[in-house]
Amino acid sequence: MNTLKLLGILGATMAYLFIIISILASPWFDFYNNALSDLGNAVSHAPTSWIFNLGLFLSGLLVTSLHYHYL
């Protein structure tokens, strides 16, 4: 049960951690002029988009694995 709690907490915080890292690595990003999804656009912002996309992917995997346990 403790492992499941850890998966839930890690899955939730991992997304925020990678979003913050990708914001800090993108000097062009501005909260007033850009959406968070702009960070994941691989065409126009390729050097830092993998950080954002990888974080969301890994977070989704952890949350999905937690979800399948409760089915």
N, C-alpha and C positions, 0 to 999 in steps of 0.2 A: 504493500500500500504506500509506503514512503517513496518508492520509485515512481509511482504514478503521480504523487503530489509534486515531486521534483520535475517530472515531464511537463506538467501543467504550468508550473512557475517558470521553468526555463523556456518553454515555448512562448509564453506571453512576454517575457522580458527580452528574449533574443531579438524579436522584431524591433523593439524600441532601441535596443543597443545598436543594431546595424543601421537603423534609420539615422540615429545621431552621428554615427561614424561617417555615413555617406554625406550627411549635411556638412560636417566639418571638413571633409575631403573635397567638397565642391564649392569653391569660392564664388561661383556665379549664382548660387542658389540664394533666393530671397523669399521669405515667407509671404510677403505682400504681392509679389509678382509671379511666383511659381507655385505649382501644386506639388505635393509629395510624389506623385506619379512621374513627374519630370525627372526625378532622380534615377528612375529605372529605365529611361528611354535610351536604349543601346545605340540608336542611330545618331542622335545629336550629342550625347554625353557618354560615349563609350568607355573612357578610362575609369570612371567611378560608378557606372551603372551596375557592374557586376557585384559590387558591395551591397547595394540596395536589394538587388534581385536575389542574391544568395541568402541574405538574411531572411527575406520573406519566404523563400523556399524551405529553408531549414526550420523556421518557425512553424510553417504549415505542416511539415513532416512530423514534428513533435506533437503538435496539437491533434493531428489526425491519428497518430498512434495512441494517444490518450483516449480519443473518441471511440476507436475500435474496441478498446478494452471494456467500455461501458455498454456496448451493443448487446 
